[in-house]
């Protein structure tokens, strides 16, 4: 039985493989004390794009600068995609491994590859074995393969002198029975040692690993605190305890617990790996965890965005990560815009008070209510904004499908008519608004575009403020007084997005005058609600 810790490789997806030497040394001591057999110190790669730390390349020179405790085997991982790409395989291997095993601190090389790269990557095993390395193969994304496909992969592997054939639960979608099933299928063709690398989307990484051991798997992966791409992996601190019991072997967890407290818990708070309901859904629907990781690290994505993207990827498929797909999923309304209500009926020639969702509305509530009673503007609130007296609000505006679904009960109780692109919304959202007075104004999302039609508009984003501005422009309002558009911190990407949005809107020929009357960080013309 081999316990392999791959924290410095898999965890590097969060910190660009930039671990301090102090952390690495304390990590190595902790691994030896906890009974870990193999440490995968990082990736080895020919790609050099953007800054990445030492564990992205894990060169022999770098490893020689470390003190490796006695009894720990040192491993590195290479990506199969680099063995089947533009560089011929042997040339790639010669550049990646200039020294043979006798002259290198590396003893184990693992190759991670997708099913479609497997057959073409396998000859690398022969090359590496001839140079004295132990070789493991990690097959990714096998959870949704058929029995025949899994057996065929195992048959192909049989022709090569592999030290371990691993499969990875890449999407974190397996349960223990499914893990056992794949092992049984592989076993019909593959007689050599087997390994498993689990992900924790569903909170089952440890259970799946222990079940795999019961099924005869002898190589198991884990990472400290589970640090790894997306929700992370089986946790070394838990698996080490379980294996010590099964091996009937004394280990010391003290250095590992000190490592957690000093280095890994602060990193986890900063980067936020570990399972949560979003990763749970991604595991359930077979969605690539990098989608979730990207969204959670980007403050432009709020809860409704993340859930909307998951729903989109569930329907459209999200096994392969792509930033373009992520952006498209965030912006709905790609189809032809359609609606049947014209804002001119209500807005023509009127002054409009637009209530945003920022804290400025509640803070200046009394002044805003006085202004409404005296000047009688048309009052339009974004979503379910309720910081001022509901009787003073004339209309509400909303357009995000997931936000609408989340708010449907609140909208049903609120008395104001709702402006929304009803005929373009998913059926479940339309059904939830069946008893509501809805004004159906269409929306199409087109980058860098504002267009104000009679019954529909185009806007550069599906943010509700963009839709609201299109509504007032289409309706030929006189001016828009804005409250509750406080803005975000300077380094928040949403701030840039909103600045751009207002600039694009004001640059159009039909833009209505905008006046912010509560504090705002946006470059809007500002007056005080107290002087109105």
C-alpha positions in Angstrom: 0.0 0.0 0.0 1.4 3.4 -1.0 0.1 6.7 0.3 1.0 9.5 -2.1 0.7 13.1 -1.2 0.3 15.5 -4.1 -0.3 18.8 -2.3 2.5 20.7 -4.0 1.2 19.6 -7.4 -2.6 19.7 -7.1 -2.6 22.6 -4.6 -0.6 24.7 -7.1 -3.8 25.4 -9.1 -4.6 27.9 -6.3 -1.3 29.7 -5.8 0.5 29.2 -9.1 2.7 26.5 -7.6 4.5 29.2 -5.6 5.2 27.5 -2.2 7.9 29.0 0.1 11.0 26.9 0.8 10.1 27.1 4.5 6.7 25.6 3.9 8.2 22.8 1.6 10.7 21.8 4.3 8.1 21.7 7.1 5.8 19.8 4.7 8.4 17.2 3.9 9.1 16.5 7.6 5.4 16.3 8.3 4.8 13.8 5.5 7.5 11.5 6.8 6.1 11.7 10.3 2.6 10.9 9.2 3.5 7.8 7.3 3.3 9.1 3.7 5.3 7.0 1.3 5.6 9.2 -1.8 5.5 13.0 -2.2 4.7 14.4 -5.7 6.6 17.7 -5.4 4.9 19.3 -8.4 4.4 19.3 -12.2 7.2 19.1 -14.8 6.3 21.1 -17.8 7.7 22.7 -21.0 5.1 25.4 -21.0 6.2 28.8 -19.6 3.3 31.3 -19.7 2.8 33.8 -16.9 4.6 33.6 -13.5 4.5 30.2 -11.9 6.5 29.0 -8.9 9.1 26.3 -8.5 6.6 23.5 -8.2 5.2 24.1 -11.7 8.6 22.9 -13.1 10.1 20.9 -10.2 13.5 20.6 -11.9 16.2 18.3 -10.6 18.2 21.4 -9.5 15.3 22.6 -7.4 14.8 19.2 -5.7 18.5 18.9 -5.0 18.2 22.1 -3.0 15.7 20.5 -0.6 16.4 18.1 2.3 14.4 15.0 1.5 13.8 12.9 4.7 14.8 9.3 4.6 12.2 6.9 3.3 10.2 9.4 1.2 10.0 8.7 -2.5 10.0 11.8 -4.7 7.7 12.0 -7.7 6.6 14.6 -10.4 3.7 14.7 -12.7 3.6 15.5 -16.4 0.5 16.2 -18.5 -0.2 13.8 -21.3 -1.2 16.7 -23.5 2.5 17.7 -23.6 3.4 14.3 -24.9 0.9 14.3 -27.8 1.2 18.0 -28.8 3.4 19.9 -31.3 6.7 18.7 -29.8 7.6 15.0 -30.8 7.2 12.7 -27.8 10.8 11.6 -27.5 12.0 15.2 -27.8 9.5 16.3 -25.2 10.7 13.6 -22.8 14.4 14.3 -23.4 13.7 18.0 -22.5 11.6 17.1 -19.5 14.0 14.4 -18.1 17.5 15.3 -19.1 18.9 12.9 -16.5 18.1 9.3 -16.0 16.8 8.0 -12.7 20.3 7.1 -11.4 21.3 10.8 -11.7 18.0 12.4 -10.7 16.4 12.9 -7.4 13.1 11.9 -9.0 12.1 8.3 -8.7 8.5 8.3 -9.8 6.9 10.0 -12.9 3.2 10.1 -13.2 1.4 10.9 -16.5 -2.0 12.5 -16.3 -4.1 12.2 -19.4 -7.6 12.3 -20.8 -9.1 9.2 -22.4 -8.5 10.5 -25.9 -4.7 11.0 -25.2 -4.2 7.7 -23.5 -3.1 5.4 -26.4 -0.7 8.0 -27.8 0.8 8.8 -24.4 1.5 5.2 -23.4 4.8 4.8 -25.4 6.3 7.3 -22.9 6.1 4.5 -20.3 8.7 2.4 -22.2 11.0 5.4 -22.6 10.8 6.4 -18.9 11.2 2.7 -17.7 14.3 2.3 -19.8 15.8 5.2 -17.9 15.1 3.7 -14.6 12.0 5.6 -13.4 8.9 4.1 -11.8 5.9 5.2 -13.9 2.3 5.8 -12.9 -0.6 6.7 -15.3 -3.5 8.8 -14.1 -6.6 8.4 -16.3 -8.9 11.4 -16.0 -12.7 11.6 -16.4 -13.5 7.9 -16.5 -16.5 8.2 -14.3 -18.9 8.5 -17.2 -17.3 5.9 -19.5 -19.1 2.7 -20.4 -18.0 -0.7 -19.2 -16.6 -1.6 -22.6 -14.6 1.7 -22.8 -13.1 1.2 -19.4 -12.1 -2.4 -20.2 -10.6 -1.3 -23.5 -8.4 1.3 -21.7 -7.2 -1.3 -19.2 -6.4 -3.7 -22.2 -4.3 -0.9 -23.8 -2.4 -0.4 -20.6 -1.6 -4.1 -20.3 0.9 -3.9 -23.1 3.2 -1.5 -21.1 5.3 -2.0 -17.9 3.4 0.4 -15.7 4.0 0.5 -12.0 0.5 1.8 -11.2 -2.6 2.4 -13.3 -4.7 5.2 -11.6 -8.1 6.5 -12.4 -9.2 10.0 -11.2 -12.7 11.0 -10.3 -12.1 14.3 -12.1 -15.6 15.7 -11.7 -16.0 14.5 -8.1 -19.2 12.8 -9.2 -18.6 9.2 -8.0 -20.0 7.5 -5.0 -18.3 4.4 -3.4 -20.3 1.9 -5.4 -19.4 3.6 -8.7 -15.7 3.7 -7.7 -15.9 -0.1 -6.9 -17.6 -0.7 -10.2 -14.8 0.9 -12.2 -12.2 -1.0 -10.3 -14.0 -4.3 -11.0 -14.3 -3.4 -14.7 -10.5 -2.5 -14.9 -9.6 -5.7 -13.0 -11.0 -7.9 -15.8 -8.1 -6.7 -18.0 -5.5 -5.1 -15.8 -3.7 -7.3 -13.2 -1.0 -4.8 -12.0 -1.2 -2.3 -9.2 -4.1 0.1 -9.3 -4.5 3.6 -7.8 -7.3 6.1 -7.2 -7.3 9.9 -7.0 -10.6 11.3 -5.6 -12.2 14.7 -5.5 -14.4 16.0 -2.8 -17.3 17.8 -4.6 -19.9 15.5 -3.0 -17.9 15.2 0.3 -17.1 11.5 -0.6 -13.4 11.7 -1.4 -12.4 9.8 1.7 -15.3 7.3 1.5 -14.5 6.6 -2.1 -10.7 6.1 -1.3 -11.4 3.7 1.6 -13.9 1.7 -0.6 -11.2 1.5 -3.3 -8.7 0.1 -0.8 -11.3 -2.5 0.2 -11.6 -3.4 -3.6 -7.8 -4.0 -3.8 -6.4 -0.6 -4.9 -2.9 -0.2 -3.5 -2.0 3.4 -4.5 -4.0 6.2 -3.0 -3.7 10.0 -3.3 -4.4 12.8 -0.8 -3.5 16.4 -0.2 -3.0 18.4 3.0 -6.4 19.9 4.0 -7.6 18.5 0.6 -5.8 21.5 -1.2 -6.4 20.9 -4.9 -8.2 22.0 -8.0 -11.8 23.0 -7.3 -13.1 21.5 -4.1 -9.9 19.6 -3.5 -9.2 16.0 -2.7 -9.1 13.4 0.1 -7.4 15.0 3.0 -4.0 13.6 4.0 -4.6 14.3 7.7 -7.6 11.9 7.6 -6.3 9.3 5.2 -3.0 9.0 7.1 -5.0 8.2 10.3 -7.1 5.6 8.5 -4.1 3.9 6.9 -2.0 3.9 10.1 -4.9 1.9 11.6 -5.1 -0.5 8.7 -1.3 -0.9 8.5 -1.1 -1.2 12.3 1.7 1.3 12.2 2.7 4.1 14.6 2.7 7.6 13.0 3.1 11.1 14.4 0.4 13.6 13.3 2.0 16.5 15.4 4.2 18.0 12.6 1.2 17.8 10.1 -1.2 19.5 12.5 1.4 22.3 13.1 1.8 22.6 9.3 -2.0 23.0 9.0 -2.2 25.7 11.6 0.9 27.7 10.4 0.6 27.4 6.6 -2.4 25.6 5.2 -5.4 27.0 7.2 -4.4 30.6 6.4 -4.0 29.7 2.7 -7.4 27.9 2.8 -9.0 31.0 4.2 -7.4 33.1 1.5 -8.0 30.8 -1.5 -11.2 29.0 -0.3 -10.7 25.4 -1.5 -12.9 22.7 0.0 -16.3 21.5 -0.9 -19.5 23.7 -0.7 -22.9 23.6 -2.3 -21.6 24.9 -5.7 -19.0 22.2 -5.9 -21.6 19.7 -4.8 -23.8 20.7 -7.7 -20.9 20.5 -10.1 -20.1 17.0 -9.0 -23.8 16.0 -9.2 -24.1 17.3 -12.8 -20.6 16.3 -14.0 -19.4 20.0 -14.5 -15.7 20.8 -14.6 -14.8 22.1 -11.1 -12.6 24.9 -12.6 -15.8 26.7 -13.6 -16.7 26.9 -9.9 -13.2 27.8 -8.8 -13.0 30.6 -11.4 -16.4 32.1 -10.4 -15.7 31.9 -6.7 -12.4 33.8 -7.1 -14.0 36.5 -9.3 -16.2 38.9 -7.3 -18.3 39.8 -10.4 -20.1 36.5 -9.9 -22.6 36.7 -7.1 -24.7 33.8 -5.9 -27.3 34.1 -8.7 -24.6 34.2 -11.4 -22.9 31.1 -10.0 -26.2 29.1 -9.9 -27.2 30.4 -13.3 -23.9 29.2 -14.9 -24.3 25.8 -13.2 -27.8 25.5 -14.6 -26.6 26.5 -18.0 -23.7 24.1 -18.0 -26.0 21.3 -16.7 -28.1 21.7 -19.8 -25.3 22.6 -22.3 -22.6 20.3 -20.9 -19.6 21.5 -19.0 -17.1 18.6 -18.8 -14.3 20.6 -20.5 -13.4 24.0 -19.0 -13.5 27.1 -21.3 -13.5 30.8 -20.3 -15.6 31.6 -23.3 -18.3 29.2 -22.2 -18.1 30.7 -18.7 -18.7 34.2 -20.1 -21.6 33.1 -22.3 -23.2 31.2 -19.5 -23.1 34.3 -17.3 -24.9 36.4 -20.0 -28.3 34.9 -20.9 -30.5 36.3 -23.6 -28.4 35.4 -26.6 -31.4 34.7 -28.9 -33.7 37.1 -30.7 -35.2 39.7 -28.4 -39.0 39.8 -28.1 -41.5 41.5 -25.9 -45.0 43.0 -26.1 -45.0 46.1 -23.8 -43.7 49.6 -24.7 -42.2 51.7 -21.8 -43.4 54.9 -23.6 -46.9 54.3 -22.1 -45.5 55.0 -18.7 -42.2 56.8 -18.9 -42.6 59.4 -21.6 -41.5 62.9 -20.3 -41.3 61.7 -16.7 -38.5 62.2 -14.1 -37.6 58.7 -12.8 -36.1 57.8 -9.5 -34.2 54.6 -9.9 -33.5 52.7 -6.6 -30.4 50.6 -6.6 -29.6 47.9 -4.1 -26.7 49.7 -2.3 -26.9 50.8 1.3 -27.3 54.5 0.3 -31.1 54.0 0.0 -31.6 52.9 3.6 -29.1 55.5 4.9 -30.9 58.4 3.2 -34.4 56.9 3.4 -36.2 59.9 4.9 -34.8 62.4 2.4 -35.7 60.1 -0.5 -39.2 59.6 0.8 -39.7 63.4 1.2 -38.4 63.9 -2.4 -40.9 61.3 -3.7 -43.8 62.9 -1.9 -43.0 66.4 -3.0 -41.7 66.0 -6.6 -43.7 62.8 -7.5 -41.2 61.1 -9.8 -41.9 57.7 -11.3 -40.2 55.4 -8.8 -38.6 52.2 -10.2 -36.8 49.8 -7.9 -34.2 47.1 -9.0 -35.2 43.6 -8.0 -36.8 43.4 -4.6 -35.2 46.6 -3.1 -37.3 47.4 -0.1 -35.4 50.0 2.0 -38.2 52.6 1.5 -41.9 52.5 1.9 -43.3 50.0 -0.6 -46.3 52.3 -1.3 -44.0 54.9 -2.8 -42.6 52.5 -5.4 -44.4 52.4 -8.8 -42.6 49.7 -10.7 -40.0 47.0 -10.3 -37.5 45.8 -12.8 -35.6 42.5 -12.9 -34.1 40.4 -15.7 -31.8 37.7 -14.3 -33.5 34.3 -14.5 -32.0 32.8 -11.4 -32.5 36.0 -9.4 -36.1 36.0 -10.5 -36.5 32.4 -9.5 -35.0 33.1 -6.1 -37.2 36.2 -5.6 -40.4 34.8 -7.1 -42.2 34.5 -3.8 -41.1 38.0 -2.8 -42.3 39.4 -6.2 -45.7 37.6 -5.8 -46.2 39.5 -2.5 -45.0 42.9 -3.8 -47.8 45.0 -5.2 -45.9 46.7 -8.0 -46.0 45.6 -11.6 -42.7 43.9 -12.7 -40.8 44.9 -15.9 -39.0 41.8 -17.2 -38.2 40.0 -20.5 -41.0 37.5 -19.7 -41.4 35.8 -23.0 -37.6 35.1 -23.1 -37.4 33.6 -19.6 -37.1 29.8 -18.9 -40.5 28.0 -18.5 -40.0 27.5 -14.7 -39.4 31.2 -14.2 -42.4 32.2 -16.3 -44.5 29.7 -14.3 -43.4 31.2 -11.0 -44.6 34.6 -12.1 -47.9 33.4 -13.4 -50.0 35.4 -10.9 -47.9 38.6 -11.2 -48.7 41.7 -13.2 -45.8 41.6 -15.6 -44.7 44.1 -18.3 -42.9 42.1 -20.9 -40.0 44.1 -22.4 -37.5 42.0 -24.4 -33.7 41.9 -23.9 -30.8 40.7 -26.0 -27.3 40.7 -24.6 -24.7 41.9 -27.2 -21.2 42.9 -26.2 -20.6 46.7 -26.4 -24.1 47.4 -27.6 -27.0 49.5 -26.4 -30.2 49.6 -28.6 -33.6 50.9 -27.4 -36.5 49.4 -29.4 -40.2 49.9 -28.8 -40.8 46.5 -27.1 -37.3 45.2 -26.7 -33.7 46.3 -26.2 -30.1 45.2 -26.6 -27.6 45.7 -23.7 -24.0 44.8 -23.2 -24.7 42.7 -20.1 -27.6 41.0 -18.3 -27.0 43.2 -15.3 -30.4 44.6 -14.2 -29.1 48.2 -14.2 -28.3 47.9 -17.9 -31.8 46.7 -18.6 -33.3 49.4 -16.4 -31.4 52.1 -18.3 -32.6 50.7 -21.6 -36.2 50.7 -20.3 -36.0 54.5 -19.4 -34.4 55.4 -22.7 -36.9 53.4 -24.7 -39.6 55.2 -22.8 -38.2 58.7 -23.5 -38.0 59.6 -19.8 -36.9 63.1 -19.0 -34.1 62.3 -16.5 -33.1 59.6 -14.1 -32.3 60.4 -10.5 -30.3 57.5 -9.0 -30.1 56.4 -5.4 -28.3 53.3 -3.9 -25.6 53.1 -6.6 -22.8 53.2 -4.0 -20.3 51.2 -6.0 -17.6 48.7 -5.1 -13.9 49.0 -3.9 -11.3 50.1 -6.4 -9.9 46.6 -6.8 -13.3 44.8 -7.2 -13.7 43.8 -10.9 -17.4 44.7 -10.6 -16.4 48.3 -10.2 -14.7 48.3 -13.6 -17.7 46.5 -15.2 -20.1 49.1 -13.9 -17.9 52.1 -14.9 -17.7 50.7 -18.4 -21.5 50.1 -18.5 -22.3 53.7 -17.5 -19.7 55.0 -20.0 -21.2 52.9 -22.8 -24.7 54.1 -21.9 -23.9 57.8 -21.7 -22.1 57.5 -25.1 -25.3 56.5 -26.9 -27.3 59.2 -28.6 -30.5 58.4 -26.7 -29.0 58.3 -23.2 -31.2 60.0 -20.6 -29.5 62.4 -18.1 -28.3 60.5 -15.0 -28.0 62.2 -11.6 -26.8 60.3 -8.6 -28.3 61.8 -5.4 -26.7 59.4 -2.8 -22.9 58.8 -2.5 -21.5 56.9 -5.4 -18.0 55.7 -6.5 -19.1 55.8 -10.2 -18.1 58.7 -12.4 -21.7 60.0 -12.5 -22.9 63.6 -12.2 -23.8 63.8 -8.5 -26.1 66.1 -6.5 -27.5 65.8 -3.0 -30.9 64.3 -2.2 -31.0 66.8 0.7 -31.0 69.8 -1.8 -33.7 68.4 -4.0 
